[in-house]
């Protein structure tokens, strides 16, 4: 896993949004966040600078200081929303998606639109916190990754 800047964020790799709206998460991110354990993940909107979305699990979120998100959004907690349907909570949008054992999600077109994403785009997988990793769609880290001379795996 390369580090683009000394003391900077660690990245797991680049994932492309495939024509069938699937996204393959890097194996190291899947392992570090145990992302396939529940068979579904929670995604939420990324920052204004990085865009894209963040990925967490029910287990990580429910055992964190952010567990109030699930407590105050029972439709998200209980998967009463359609897969990929977003709910607004305190300035961010949250949804759940199924994830297969190999770490692939299928993003509904409506969710891609809400996140300003489209087929063919590359997303930079970034270690964000102990709760979530980010799939960044723009900004200086993605630009740096594209100019990075080291090995960055693509998925």
C-alpha positions in Angstrom: 0.0 0.0 0.0 1.7 3.2 -1.1 1.9 6.4 0.8 1.8 9.3 -1.7 3.4 11.9 0.6 5.7 11.4 3.5 3.4 11.4 6.6 0.4 11.4 4.3 -2.6 9.2 3.8 -2.2 5.6 2.9 -4.0 4.4 -0.2 -5.2 0.9 -1.0 -5.5 1.3 -4.8 -7.7 2.6 -7.6 -11.0 1.0 -8.3 -12.9 1.7 -11.6 -16.6 2.0 -11.9 -17.3 -0.8 -14.4 -20.0 -0.5 -17.1 -22.3 -2.8 -15.1 -22.1 -0.3 -12.2 -19.9 -2.7 -10.1 -17.0 -1.5 -8.0 -14.3 -3.9 -6.8 -12.8 -2.8 -3.5 -9.1 -3.4 -2.9 -8.4 -6.6 -1.0 -6.3 -4.8 1.7 -9.2 -2.4 2.4 -11.6 -5.3 2.6 -9.4 -7.1 5.1 -8.5 -4.1 7.3 -12.2 -3.1 7.6 -13.6 -6.7 7.5 -16.0 -5.3 4.9 -17.5 -8.5 3.7 -18.5 -9.9 7.1 -22.1 -8.7 7.2 -22.8 -9.2 3.5 -23.6 -5.5 3.3 -21.9 -2.2 3.8 -23.0 1.3 4.7 -21.9 4.0 2.3 -22.1 7.8 2.9 -21.2 10.9 1.0 -17.6 11.9 1.0 -16.1 15.3 1.7 -16.4 18.3 -0.6 -12.8 18.1 -1.6 -12.5 14.3 -2.2 -16.1 13.5 -3.3 -17.1 9.9 -3.8 -18.2 8.0 -0.8 -17.0 6.4 2.4 -17.5 2.7 3.3 -18.1 1.2 6.7 -19.9 -1.8 8.1 -22.7 -2.2 10.5 -20.4 -3.8 13.0 -17.8 -1.0 12.9 -20.4 1.8 13.0 -22.5 0.3 15.8 -19.4 -0.1 18.0 -18.1 3.4 17.4 -18.8 6.9 18.7 -20.9 7.3 15.6 -23.4 4.6 16.6 -26.0 7.4 17.0 -26.3 7.4 13.2 -27.9 3.9 13.3 -29.9 4.7 16.5 -31.4 7.8 14.9 -31.9 6.3 11.4 -33.7 3.0 12.1 -34.6 2.7 8.4 -30.9 2.5 7.6 -30.1 0.3 10.6 -32.9 -2.2 9.7 -32.4 -2.0 5.9 -35.9 -0.7 5.4 -34.6 1.5 2.6 -34.1 0.0 -0.9 -30.6 -1.0 -1.6 -28.7 2.2 -2.6 -31.5 4.5 -1.4 -30.1 7.4 0.5 -31.3 8.9 3.7 -30.2 12.4 4.9 -28.7 12.8 8.4 -26.8 15.8 9.7 -25.4 17.0 6.4 -24.5 13.6 4.9 -26.4 11.0 3.0 -26.3 7.3 4.0 -27.3 4.1 2.2 -26.7 0.4 2.4 -25.5 -1.9 -0.3 -24.9 -5.6 -0.6 -21.3 -6.8 -0.9 -20.2 -10.2 -2.2 -17.5 -12.3 -0.6 -14.9 -11.0 -3.1 -15.6 -7.4 -2.2 -17.7 -6.3 -5.1 -20.7 -3.9 -4.8 -23.2 -3.0 -7.5 -24.2 0.7 -7.3 -27.7 1.5 -8.5 -27.7 4.2 -11.2 -29.7 6.5 -8.8 -27.0 6.2 -6.2 -24.3 7.0 -8.8 -26.2 10.1 -9.8 -26.5 11.3 -6.2 -22.8 10.8 -5.7 -21.9 12.5 -9.1 -20.2 9.3 -10.3 -20.4 7.5 -13.6 -19.1 4.4 -15.4 -15.4 4.6 -16.2 -14.4 6.8 -13.4 -11.6 5.8 -11.1 -12.0 6.0 -7.3 -9.0 6.2 -5.0 -9.4 3.9 -2.0 -8.0 5.8 1.0 -7.6 4.8 4.7 -9.7 7.4 6.4 -10.2 6.3 10.0 -10.7 3.1 12.0 -14.4 3.3 11.1 -14.4 3.8 7.3 -12.3 4.0 4.2 -13.0 6.5 1.4 -13.5 5.9 -2.3 -12.4 9.4 -3.5 -13.5 10.7 -6.9 -11.6 13.9 -7.1 -9.2 16.3 -5.5 -5.4 16.5 -4.8 -5.0 12.9 -3.6 -6.5 11.4 -6.8 -4.4 13.8 -8.9 -1.3 12.8 -7.0 -2.2 9.1 -7.4 -2.4 9.5 -11.2 1.1 11.1 -11.3 2.6 8.7 -8.7 5.5 6.7 -10.2 5.2 3.8 -7.8 2.9 0.8 -8.0 -0.7 1.5 -7.4 -3.0 -1.5 -7.9 -6.1 -1.1 -10.0 -9.3 -3.1 -9.4 
